[in-house]
Amino acid sequence: MSVTLPHIYSGKVRDIYDAGDDRLLMVTSDRISAFDVVMAEPIAHKGRVLTATSAFWFEQLADVAPSHLISTDLADFPVGAREPDVEGRSMLVRRARMLPVECIVRGYITGSAWKEYRDHGTMHGTRMPSDLQESSQLPEPVFTPSTKAPDGEHDINISFSESVDLIGAELAERARDVSLELYTRGAEWAAERGIIIADTKFELGLVDDELVVADEMLTPDSSRFWPADQWQPGTTPPSFDKQPVRDHLDGLDWDKTPPPPALPADVVAATSARYVEAYERITGRRFADWPGTS
């Protein structure tokens, strides 16, 4: 990256820089991880898809909760960040004091929640109906928070009462209510366009004591997107994200530790196409019209 601002942090996907005046520049790369391991091959367009998708939802659902987003326009960025290679994949944002919990909402039972239910009949410790199958739609969306683990470690599912212990009752209730409303509204919008949002993770924080949505929002990285016409309880539907990567890796004799095996070009291309399709179906916009794609 050609950004010359002070570097603060690099995660699996995002690089964060100090933009001055209590602002940050978040640059979303094309890096992709699977099984908590970052692959060597980038996924073309992925960073711009995530940025464009988040910007769409921040605007679409602003009446539910404000976001930390200031601008995605290169012209608004500080000197040292107005470079073509970051155009379309960067957000200038307000610095937020992040909550120490992951705000997860589940509308369908899958992933770690399904494993817990299969073994114990519970989800995050709460007893669930006895007749659920993998990928079943839940009677209503459920707020299922988790801890935020350090890099390289796994988040731990916690109960709502445990989230109260971490951040207090008033803030926990606000975070729960906002997360449920954001998910419900987003899921309804996506359903009209043939996509099921099975579950999602929101990053919430405080800016001047106002609760805001930060990082990303209802993207294929923070959510499970399923094609509605391929959803069937009792099965695991394909998802609009890194499914081709996971399927390829699952077929290899790899112990899921670094270094990762090389990804074939067709797997990289198929994954890129899924991200782009998810954006276009959700927003109704052409990805080619997003800045930096040409």
C-alpha positions as CSV (number, residue, x, y, z in Angstrom):
1,M,0.0,0.0,0.0
2,S,1.2,3.5,-0.8
3,V,-0.4,5.1,2.3
4,T,2.1,7.2,4.2
5,L,-0.1,8.0,7.3
6,P,1.0,6.6,10.7
7,H,0.2,2.9,10.7
8,I,-1.7,1.6,13.7
9,Y,-2.8,-2.0,13.1
10,S,-3.0,-4.7,10.5
11,G,-5.4,-7.6,10.8
12,K,-6.2,-10.5,8.6
13,V,-8.0,-8.3,6.1
14,R,-7.8,-4.6,7.2
15,D,-5.0,-2.1,7.7
16,I,-5.7,0.9,9.9
17,Y,-3.9,4.3,9.9
18,D,-4.1,7.4,12.0
19,A,-5.8,10.1,9.9
20,G,-5.6,12.8,12.5
21,D,-8.4,14.8,14.3
22,D,-9.6,11.6,16.0
23,R,-10.1,9.9,12.6
24,L,-8.9,6.7,11.2
25,L,-8.3,5.4,7.6
26,M,-9.4,1.8,7.2
27,V,-8.0,0.1,4.1
28,T,-9.6,-3.3,3.2
29,S,-7.2,-5.6,1.4
30,D,-7.9,-8.5,-0.9
31,R,-6.4,-10.9,1.6
32,I,-8.5,-13.9,2.5
33,S,-8.3,-16.3,5.4
34,A,-9.7,-19.7,6.0
35,F,-9.5,-21.7,9.2
36,D,-7.8,-18.7,10.7
37,V,-4.9,-18.9,8.3
38,V,-4.3,-16.1,5.7
39,M,-3.9,-17.5,2.2
40,A,-0.9,-16.4,0.0
41,E,-3.2,-15.5,-3.0
42,P,-5.3,-12.4,-2.9
43,I,-8.9,-12.5,-4.1
44,A,-9.4,-9.9,-6.8
45,H,-11.9,-7.1,-5.9
46,K,-12.6,-8.5,-2.4
47,G,-11.5,-5.4,-0.5
48,R,-13.6,-3.1,-2.7
49,V,-16.7,-5.4,-2.5
50,L,-16.5,-5.3,1.3
51,T,-16.1,-1.5,1.4
52,A,-18.9,-0.9,-1.1
53,T,-21.2,-3.3,0.6
54,S,-20.6,-1.7,4.0
55,A,-21.0,1.8,2.6
56,F,-24.4,0.7,1.1
57,W,-25.7,-0.7,4.4
58,F,-24.4,2.2,6.5
59,E,-26.5,4.5,4.4
60,Q,-29.5,2.1,4.0
61,L,-29.9,1.5,7.7
62,A,-28.8,4.9,9.1
63,D,-32.2,5.4,10.7
64,V,-31.6,2.3,12.9
65,A,-28.1,3.3,14.0
66,P,-25.4,5.8,12.8
67,S,-22.1,4.5,11.6
68,H,-18.5,5.7,12.1
69,L,-18.2,6.4,8.3
70,I,-17.2,9.9,7.3
71,S,-16.4,9.3,3.6
72,T,-15.2,6.7,1.0
73,D,-14.3,9.5,-1.4
74,L,-10.5,9.8,-2.1
75,A,-10.8,13.6,-2.3
76,D,-11.9,13.7,1.4
77,F,-8.9,11.7,2.6
78,P,-5.9,13.4,4.2
79,V,-2.7,13.9,2.2
80,G,-0.8,10.7,2.4
81,A,-3.9,8.6,1.6
82,R,-5.1,9.9,-1.8
83,E,-3.5,7.1,-3.8
84,P,-5.2,5.1,-6.6
85,D,-4.4,1.8,-5.0
86,V,-6.6,2.5,-2.0
87,E,-9.5,4.1,-3.9
88,G,-12.7,2.2,-3.4
89,R,-11.2,0.0,-0.7
90,S,-10.9,2.6,2.0
91,M,-13.1,4.4,4.5
92,L,-12.3,7.6,6.5
93,V,-14.0,7.0,9.8
94,R,-14.5,8.5,13.2
95,R,-12.4,6.8,15.9
96,A,-14.7,4.8,18.2
97,R,-14.3,3.2,21.6
98,M,-15.2,-0.3,20.6
99,L,-17.3,-2.6,22.8
100,P,-15.4,-5.7,24.1
101,V,-18.1,-8.0,22.7
102,E,-18.9,-9.3,19.3
103,C,-22.6,-8.5,18.6
104,I,-23.8,-11.6,16.7
105,V,-27.3,-12.2,15.5
106,R,-28.5,-15.5,14.3
107,G,-31.6,-16.0,12.2
108,Y,-30.8,-19.6,11.3
109,I,-28.9,-22.3,13.3
110,T,-25.6,-23.1,11.7
111,G,-21.8,-23.1,12.4
112,S,-20.8,-23.2,16.0
113,A,-24.4,-22.7,17.2
114,W,-25.5,-25.8,15.4
115,K,-22.6,-27.8,16.9
116,E,-23.6,-26.7,20.4
117,Y,-27.3,-27.4,19.7
118,R,-26.5,-30.9,18.3
119,D,-24.5,-31.8,21.3
120,H,-26.5,-30.1,24.1
121,G,-29.8,-28.9,22.8
122,T,-28.8,-25.3,23.6
123,M,-27.5,-22.2,21.8
124,H,-25.2,-20.1,23.9
125,G,-26.4,-22.0,26.9
126,T,-30.1,-21.3,26.2
127,R,-32.4,-24.3,25.7
128,M,-33.8,-24.4,22.2
129,P,-36.8,-26.2,20.5
130,S,-36.1,-29.9,20.2
131,D,-37.0,-30.3,16.5
132,L,-34.3,-28.0,14.8
133,Q,-32.2,-29.3,12.0
134,E,-28.9,-27.8,10.7
135,S,-29.7,-24.6,8.8
136,S,-33.2,-24.4,10.3
137,Q,-34.7,-20.9,10.6
138,L,-35.1,-19.9,14.2
139,P,-38.5,-18.9,15.5
140,E,-37.1,-15.4,15.7
141,P,-33.6,-13.8,15.4
142,V,-31.5,-14.3,18.5
143,F,-28.7,-12.0,19.9
144,T,-25.8,-14.3,20.7
145,P,-22.8,-12.3,21.8
146,S,-19.2,-13.5,22.1
147,T,-15.9,-12.3,23.5
148,K,-13.3,-10.6,21.3
149,A,-10.3,-12.9,21.4
150,P,-6.7,-11.8,20.6
151,D,-5.4,-12.5,17.1
152,G,-4.8,-16.2,16.6
153,E,-7.3,-17.2,19.3
154,H,-11.0,-18.1,19.0
155,D,-13.9,-16.0,20.3
156,I,-15.8,-17.5,23.1
157,N,-19.6,-17.6,23.0
158,I,-21.2,-16.0,26.0
159,S,-24.7,-15.4,27.4
160,F,-26.5,-12.1,27.4
161,S,-26.1,-11.9,31.1
162,E,-22.3,-12.3,30.7
163,S,-22.3,-9.4,28.2
164,V,-24.0,-7.4,30.9
165,D,-21.2,-8.2,33.3
166,L,-18.7,-6.9,30.6
167,I,-20.4,-3.7,29.5
168,G,-23.3,-3.0,31.9
169,A,-27.0,-3.6,31.5
170,E,-27.9,-0.4,29.7
171,L,-25.3,-0.6,27.1
172,A,-25.8,-4.4,26.6
173,E,-29.5,-3.8,26.1
174,R,-28.8,-1.0,23.6
175,A,-26.3,-3.2,21.7
176,R,-28.8,-6.1,21.6
177,D,-31.7,-4.1,20.4
178,V,-29.7,-2.2,17.7
179,S,-28.1,-5.5,16.5
180,L,-31.5,-7.3,16.2
181,E,-33.1,-4.4,14.3
182,L,-30.1,-4.0,11.9
183,Y,-30.2,-7.8,11.2
184,T,-34.0,-7.9,10.8
185,R,-34.1,-5.0,8.4
186,G,-31.1,-6.2,6.5
187,A,-32.4,-9.8,6.2
188,E,-35.7,-8.6,4.9
189,W,-34.0,-6.5,2.3
190,A,-31.8,-9.4,1.2
191,A,-34.7,-11.9,1.2
192,E,-36.5,-9.8,-1.4
193,R,-33.4,-10.2,-3.6
194,G,-33.1,-14.0,-3.2
195,I,-30.4,-14.0,-0.5
196,I,-30.8,-15.4,3.1
197,I,-28.6,-13.8,5.7
198,A,-28.3,-16.7,8.1
199,D,-26.3,-14.8,10.7
200,T,-24.1,-11.8,11.1
201,K,-21.6,-10.1,13.3
202,F,-21.7,-6.4,14.1
203,E,-18.9,-4.3,15.6
204,L,-20.4,-1.6,17.8
205,G,-18.6,1.2,19.5
206,L,-19.1,4.6,21.1
207,V,-18.4,8.0,19.6
208,D,-19.1,10.8,22.1
209,D,-21.3,8.3,24.0
210,E,-23.4,7.6,20.8
211,L,-23.6,3.9,19.9
212,V,-22.4,3.5,16.3
213,V,-21.8,0.6,13.9
214,A,-18.1,0.3,12.9
215,D,-15.7,-1.8,10.8
216,E,-18.0,-3.5,8.3
217,M,-21.7,-4.3,8.1
218,L,-23.7,-7.2,6.6
219,T,-20.9,-8.2,4.2
220,P,-20.1,-11.7,3.0
221,D,-17.1,-11.7,5.4
222,S,-19.2,-10.7,8.5
223,S,-22.3,-12.7,7.6
224,R,-23.4,-16.0,6.1
225,F,-25.2,-15.3,2.8
226,W,-27.1,-18.2,1.3
227,P,-28.9,-18.3,-2.0
228,A,-32.5,-18.7,-1.0
229,D,-33.3,-21.2,-3.8
230,Q,-30.6,-23.6,-2.5
231,W,-31.6,-23.5,1.2
232,Q,-32.9,-26.7,2.7
233,P,-33.0,-27.5,6.4
234,G,-30.8,-30.5,7.2
235,T,-28.1,-29.4,4.8
236,T,-25.4,-26.7,4.7
237,P,-26.2,-24.3,1.8
238,P,-23.4,-22.9,-0.3
239,S,-22.5,-19.3,0.7
240,F,-21.6,-16.2,-1.2
241,D,-18.1,-15.8,0.2
242,K,-15.1,-18.0,0.5
243,Q,-17.0,-21.2,0.0
244,P,-14.8,-22.3,-3.0
245,V,-11.7,-21.8,-0.9
246,R,-13.1,-23.8,2.0
247,D,-14.3,-26.6,-0.3
248,H,-10.9,-26.8,-2.0
249,L,-9.0,-26.8,1.3
250,D,-11.3,-29.4,2.9
251,G,-10.4,-31.7,0.0
252,L,-6.7,-31.5,0.8
253,D,-4.5,-33.3,3.3
254,W,-3.7,-30.1,5.2
255,D,-3.7,-29.7,9.0
256,K,-5.1,-26.2,8.9
257,T,-1.9,-24.6,10.2
258,P,0.5,-22.2,8.4
259,P,1.8,-22.3,5.8
260,P,-1.3,-22.7,3.7
261,P,-1.3,-24.6,0.4
262,A,-1.5,-22.7,-2.8
263,L,-4.9,-21.8,-4.2
264,P,-5.5,-22.7,-7.9
265,A,-6.4,-19.9,-10.2
266,D,-9.9,-21.2,-10.8
267,V,-10.7,-21.3,-7.1
268,V,-9.5,-17.7,-6.7
269,A,-11.6,-16.6,-9.7
270,A,-14.7,-18.4,-8.5
271,T,-14.4,-16.8,-5.0
272,S,-13.9,-13.3,-6.5
273,A,-17.1,-13.8,-8.6
274,R,-19.1,-14.8,-5.6
275,Y,-18.2,-11.7,-3.7
276,V,-19.1,-9.5,-6.7
277,E,-22.4,-11.3,-7.2
278,A,-23.3,-10.8,-3.6
279,Y,-22.7,-7.1,-3.8
280,E,-24.7,-6.7,-7.0
281,R,-27.7,-8.8,-5.9
282,I,-27.9,-7.0,-2.5
283,T,-27.5,-3.5,-3.8
284,G,-28.9,-3.7,-7.3
285,R,-25.9,-1.7,-8.4
286,R,-23.1,-2.6,-10.9
287,F,-19.8,-3.3,-9.2
288,A,-18.0,-1.9,-12.2
289,D,-19.4,1.5,-11.2
290,W,-17.7,1.5,-7.8
291,P,-14.5,3.7,-7.6
292,G,-11.2,1.9,-8.3
293,T,-12.6,-1.1,-10.2
294,S,-11.6,0.1,-13.7
